[in-house]
Amino acid sequence: MKLHDDIHNYYEKLVVDKLDSMNITENNQDSDYLADLCCLILNQLPPRYIRYEVDMAFYMPQAERLQMELNVDSAIRSSMKFLEERDKRKV
């Protein structure tokens, strides 16, 4: 069985958008760091599978959207801290 190609985790878009707005993807970080960062972030967030993003925009209450964004911010901070600590131990 194959899931439909349009099914994806809505948090993935929120994470990528937030990382782009923070210029994380352009701060000379290598692809391994970005992959590790994204995995750590997404593993802290509950999956929210959707087919069409317009459904989320139209049907999601503003308070829920705000909470999702706060969850993403928190997950990003803790993941970056974890990677920073890991890199310090390597030195």
CORWO-V42595 format. One record per residue. OMEGA is omega in degrees with one decimal (999 if undefined). Layout:
OMEGA ; OMEGA
This chain:
179.3 ; 174.5 ; 179.3 ; -178.3 ; -177.2 ; -178.6 ; 178.1 ; 179.8 ; -177.4 ; 179.0 ; 178.7 ; 179.1 ; 179.3 ; -179.7 ; -178.9 ; 179.1 ; -179.6 ; 178.1 ; 176.7 ; -178.7 ; 177.7 ; -177.5 ; 178.5 ; -176.2 ; -178.2 ; -176.6 ; 177.1 ; 175.1 ; 179.8 ; -175.0 ; 177.4 ; 178.2 ; -178.5 ; 178.0 ; 177.6 ; -179.4 ; -179.2 ; 178.4 ; 179.4 ; -179.9 ; -175.3 ; 178.0 ; 177.1 ; -174.7 ; 177.5 ; 177.4 ; 178.0 ; -173.2 ; 179.6 ; 172.2 ; -174.8 ; -179.1 ; 179.4 ; 177.6 ; 179.5 ; -178.7 ; -174.9 ; -171.6 ; -176.9 ; 175.2 ; -178.2 ; -179.4 ; 178.5 ; 177.6 ; 178.5 ; 179.1 ; 178.1 ; 179.0 ; 176.5 ; 177.2 ; 178.7 ; 179.0 ; -179.8 ; -180.0 ; 178.3 ; -179.4 ; -177.3 ; 178.9 ; 178.0 ; 178.0 ; 178.9 ; -179.5 ; 177.3 ; 177.5 ; 178.5 ; -178.3 ; 177.3 ; 179.9 ; -179.9 ; -176.1 ; 999
